[in-house]
Amino acid sequence: SARDLRRARRAREYIEARISQAIALSDIAREAGMSVSTLQRAFKAVTGTTVVEYLRRRKLEVARAALLHDGASIAEAAYLAGYTNPSNFTTAFKRAFGTPPSQLRG
């Protein structure tokens, strides 16, 4: 519905404005004016992906940009993406982009 579209868009804007922070689903839902379960359903219907998948992908994209353009280390990029373990970050990065982050650093 148009209402779900507006709310999902508001949720996405909230996420983008805080992409470098830890974001709770409950905070996103509150900002979008709906329950967590309604947020999850509406977001998936509008974007084709879950809120968690969207967050993970966007954080990995931020980390990828830091590796490519800012000369960030893998540990720094992992931190930007919200990973405490660089090994877990490397696995997620390779799954998302098809190449390990070490190949982006030259």
C-alpha positions, 0 to 999 in steps of 0.5 A: 500500500502507499502507506507501507511504501512511505513507512518503508522509505522512512525506515530506509532513510533512518537507516541511511542516516545512521549507517555507521551506528548500531541500529536496533530494529525497534528503533527503526520501527518506532521511527517508521511508526509501526511495530517490528513485525509490520516493519519487517513485512512492509520493508520486505514487500517494498524493497524485496529484502529484509531489514537485517539483510539491507543493513548488513549489505549497506554496512558491507558497502560502506566498508568496501568504499573505505577499503577502496577509497580511504585505504582502510585496513581490513580490521578498520573495514570490519569495524565499520561494517559492525564486525568484531572479528575480521575473519567473520567480516572477510567471510561475509564480504566475500559472500557479498562481493565475490572477492575477499577484502584483501584483494581490494587493498592492492 
